[in-house]
């Protein structure tokens, strides 16, 4: 099953690089950069700023920034709507949900999660990652089919976005490999 990532409003170039490195290692088909997420080799910014951002992303991506298919998205709502219309299931990696969003919340890897994925008859999965502190913004949430939460056992309430992305990509890609065997 094809898995895409949407990095929306990720602030840190190092998080972007780490996510791209993990995505490449796990065979993720595409990373979509939107909002104010730092973009690798962005032709829209001045050359000296582009070089600085590239160096920072390269520091943690270690070459993956050149191997993962990158797509730039100027309007996240339009891009997600397009993917939904193409039959892709939109997963929002988020642990801070409003009461009305709780019926769409599933714990990553749970039996209920896999049943919901199986019911969707999807053409692929799109995992939306939001800003490090505030998560997925309110205008994007209505487009999310399933909110995915990683169960926490410690005292902290969340993981760093690159760590959470890595956990989610591993679980999703491992299941996709197991299913194809």
Secondary structure, DSSP 8 states (H G I E B T S, - for coil): --EEEEEES---HHHHHHHHHHHHHTT--EEEEETT---TT-TTS-HHHHHHHHHHHHHHHTTGGGTS-EEEES-HHHHHHHHHHTTEEEEEE-S---GGGGGGEEETT-HHHHHHHHHT--SEEEEEE-BTTTBS-HHHHTT-SEEEE----SS-S---HHHHHHHHHHHHHHHHHHHH-
